Amino acid sequence: MNQSVSGQRVVITGAGGGIGRAFAQAFAAAGARVVINDIDPDTCAASATELGVIGIAGDAASVDGVARLIGSAREELGGIDIYCANAGVEGGHGLNSTESQWANAFEVNVMAHVRAAQQLVPEWLERGSGRFIVTASAAGLLTMIGSAPYAVSKHAAVAFAEWMELTYRHRGINTQVVCPQWVETPMLDGARSVGAHIDPNIVLTPEFVAECLMQAISEEQFLVLPHPEVADYYRARAGDTQGWLGQMNLLQQKLTPPK
Ligand SMILES: NC(=O)c1ccc[n+]([C@@H]2O[C@H](COP(=O)([O-])OP(=O)(O)OC[C@H]3O[C@@H](n4cnc5c(N)ncnc54)[C@H](O)[C@@H]3O)[C@@H](O)[C@H]2O)c1
């Protein structure tokens, strides 16, 4: 059992399925008290029942939705110790992505995290502890061929997590950012449909990603990389950005061009 998680009160957004559901299962198995959320009330209720945790359906991105979720979770749990801003959307392709696809990507992949932090941080500062976990993506450290809104919004998600960690770490608030490449969830089908380059050999299970998160919590690691090779790509990108972009462009040329 993960001692740093046992007894903690945890909220996980976008946990009706996929990575969020696996996080919920891992936290519950580690002795945490868990609330899961999803915008889809059916998957939220089904997963809550199956995992024996509390389900609170609703939008975890809008100002009102985040306030409602955090208010209800505080009532259910008596407080929140760990918040996993996990809900994410893939929507959009290239320059043909619509205004609403760009707006939705920023709402769910970025502003949801900012709004949750606004609600949680004052209480955590007073108490001197709290843990904020963002599920971003390797696309937030590198890029994602085929989807500009996803790549750009996930970079913003990583940047926000970094800002949280450097601003509040010394005051007891730990932030972590989870940056996988491919994980076998419904979102992967969306990525396939926009012509993303998916090597089947590197597709992980959501359960493995959850194991990596649990390990990173016990080791207090900010950057959670279920695919460790992402660290090498990240270094290569920083060390030779021109060369890295050239390689990515060659990869793009082999795939369906974005519209
Ligand atoms: N699957 C991958 O390959 C992969 C890779 C890297 C990062 N991620 C990230 O992991 C996170 C989880 O995605 P997943 O792969 O489990 O996909 P998923 O589509 O299975 O799960 C995302 C969940 O979020 C919910 N959701 C969407 N908008 C919401 C909102 N406004 N409020 C509440 N819930 C909302 C969806 O209903 C869905 O159940 C996302 O942030 C995603 O970007 C996924």
The ligand as an SDF file (V2000), in Angstrom:
LIG
                    3D

 44 48  0  0  0  0  0  0  0  0999 V2000
   -4.9630    7.9780  -24.4650 N   0  0  0  0  0  0  0  0  0  0  0  0
   -3.7820    8.5180  -24.7340 C   0  0  0  0  0  0  0  0  0  0  0  0
   -3.0400    8.0210  -25.6010 O   0  0  0  0  0  0  0  0  0  0  0  0
   -3.3090    9.7260  -23.9530 C   0  0  0  0  0  0  0  0  0  0  0  0
   -1.9680   10.0810  -24.0570 C   0  0  0  0  0  0  0  0  0  0  0  0
   -1.5090   11.1870  -23.3540 C   0  0  0  0  0  0  0  0  0  0  0  0
   -2.3590   11.9050  -22.5580 C   0  0  0  0  0  0  0  0  0  0  0  0
   -3.6740   11.5560  -22.4760 N   0  0  0  0  0  0  0  0  0  0  0  0
   -4.5250   12.3610  -21.6050 C   0  0  0  0  0  0  0  0  0  0  0  0
   -5.0670   11.5390  -20.5960 O   0  0  0  0  0  0  0  0  0  0  0  0
   -6.2700   12.1270  -20.0980 C   0  0  0  0  0  0  0  0  0  0  0  0
   -7.3370   11.0540  -20.0290 C   0  0  0  0  0  0  0  0  0  0  0  0
   -7.6460   10.6590  -21.3650 O   0  0  0  0  0  0  0  0  0  0  0  0
   -7.9710    9.1470  -21.7840 P   0  0  0  0  0  0  0  0  0  0  0  0
   -6.9210    8.7030  -22.6980 O   0  0  0  0  0  0  0  0  0  0  0  0
   -8.2960    8.3390  -20.5830 O   0  0  0  0  0  0  0  0  0  0  0  0
   -9.2330    9.3980  -22.7130 O   0  0  0  0  0  0  0  0  0  0  0  0
  -10.7790    9.1550  -22.4930 P   0  0  0  0  0  0  0  0  0  0  0  0
  -11.4160    9.8530  -23.6370 O   0  0  0  0  0  0  0  0  0  0  0  0
  -11.0400    7.7440  -22.2410 O   0  0  0  0  0  0  0  0  0  0  0  0
  -11.0590    9.9360  -21.1200 O   0  0  0  0  0  0  0  0  0  0  0  0
  -11.3010   11.2970  -21.0260 C   0  0  0  0  0  0  0  0  0  0  0  0
  -12.5540   11.4440  -20.1880 C   0  0  0  0  0  0  0  0  0  0  0  0
  -12.7510   12.8270  -19.9150 O   0  0  0  0  0  0  0  0  0  0  0  0
  -14.1480   13.0700  -19.9610 C   0  0  0  0  0  0  0  0  0  0  0  0
  -14.3540   14.4920  -20.1670 N   0  0  0  0  0  0  0  0  0  0  0  0
  -14.1620   15.2240  -21.2960 C   0  0  0  0  0  0  0  0  0  0  0  0
  -14.4760   16.5080  -21.0750 N   0  0  0  0  0  0  0  0  0  0  0  0
  -14.8480   16.6010  -19.7710 C   0  0  0  0  0  0  0  0  0  0  0  0
  -15.2640   17.6680  -18.9500 C   0  0  0  0  0  0  0  0  0  0  0  0
  -15.3790   18.9130  -19.4310 N   0  0  0  0  0  0  0  0  0  0  0  0
  -15.5770   17.4030  -17.6650 N   0  0  0  0  0  0  0  0  0  0  0  0
  -15.4950   16.1470  -17.1610 C   0  0  0  0  0  0  0  0  0  0  0  0
  -15.1050   15.0940  -17.9080 N   0  0  0  0  0  0  0  0  0  0  0  0
  -14.7800   15.3230  -19.1960 C   0  0  0  0  0  0  0  0  0  0  0  0
  -14.6350   12.1920  -21.1090 C   0  0  0  0  0  0  0  0  0  0  0  0
  -16.0440   11.9750  -21.0290 O   0  0  0  0  0  0  0  0  0  0  0  0
  -13.8060   10.9340  -20.9100 C   0  0  0  0  0  0  0  0  0  0  0  0
  -14.4550    9.9740  -20.1050 O   0  0  0  0  0  0  0  0  0  0  0  0
   -6.5960   13.2850  -21.0410 C   0  0  0  0  0  0  0  0  0  0  0  0
   -6.2170   14.5060  -20.4560 O   0  0  0  0  0  0  0  0  0  0  0  0
   -5.7440   12.9810  -22.2550 C   0  0  0  0  0  0  0  0  0  0  0  0
   -5.4460   14.1390  -22.9960 O   0  0  0  0  0  0  0  0  0  0  0  0
   -4.1560   10.4750  -23.1450 C   0  0  0  0  0  0  0  0  0  0  0  0
  1  2  1  0
  2  3  2  0
  2  4  1  0
  4  5  1  0
  4 44  2  0
  5  6  2  0
  6  7  1  0
  7  8  2  0
  8  9  1  0
  8 44  1  0
  9 10  1  0
  9 42  1  0
 10 11  1  0
 11 12  1  0
 11 40  1  0
 12 13  1  0
 13 14  1  0
 14 15  2  0
 14 16  1  0
 14 17  1  0
 17 18  1  0
 18 19  2  0
 18 20  1  0
 18 21  1  0
 21 22  1  0
 22 23  1  0
 23 24  1  0
 23 38  1  0
 24 25  1  0
 25 26  1  0
 25 36  1  0
 26 27  1  0
 26 35  1  0
 27 28  2  0
 28 29  1  0
 29 30  1  0
 29 35  2  0
 30 31  1  0
 30 32  2  0
 32 33  1  0
 33 34  2  0
 34 35  1  0
 36 37  1  0
 36 38  1  0
 38 39  1  0
 40 41  1  0
 40 42  1  0
 42 43  1  0
M  CHG  2   8   1  16  -1
M  END
$$$$
